[in-house]
């Protein structure tokens, strides 16, 4: 079973939703592109993510 992880791209850097707290704005979808971990890693051992929206 693959691990379910997400990350969000804001145009400058990646943010990790599991680190977010309740201070995130309710309209965060307008500011971030959410990506989900595929369960695969590249040749350097870095996790591969795919964009969702």
N, C-alpha and C positions, 0 to 999 in steps of 0.2 A: 504494500500500500504506500502510495507516495505521500510525502509530507506536503501539507497545504500551507503555502506561504505567499505573501503578497509584497509588492513594493510599489511606490508611487513616484513618478517623474514629474518634477515641477518646471522643467525646462532648463534647470541649472544643475540640479543634484537629485539623487535618489533619497527618498524618505521611506521608512519602514513602518507601516501601520501598526504593527504590534508594539511599537514604542510610543504611539500617540496616546494622549490622554484626552480628557473631556474638553480641552481648550481648543480643539480643532474647529474651524468654522463649519457651519452647517452646509455651506456651499462649496465644500472642498472639491467636489467633482468638476467644478468649473476651472479649477486651478491645477489639477493633477491628472496624469494618465496612469491608470491602475494596471499593473502587470501581475500575472500569476506564475508561480514557479512550475516548471514542466516536470520536475523530477529528474531531469537530465543535467549533466555537467559537461563543459567543454574540455578540451585537451589540457587546460591549465587547472582544472578542478573547480572552475567558477560556475555557479548555478546558472541555468538558462531560464529566462522568463519570457512570456509572451504577452503582448498587449491585449487588454480587454476593451477599454474605451478611453 
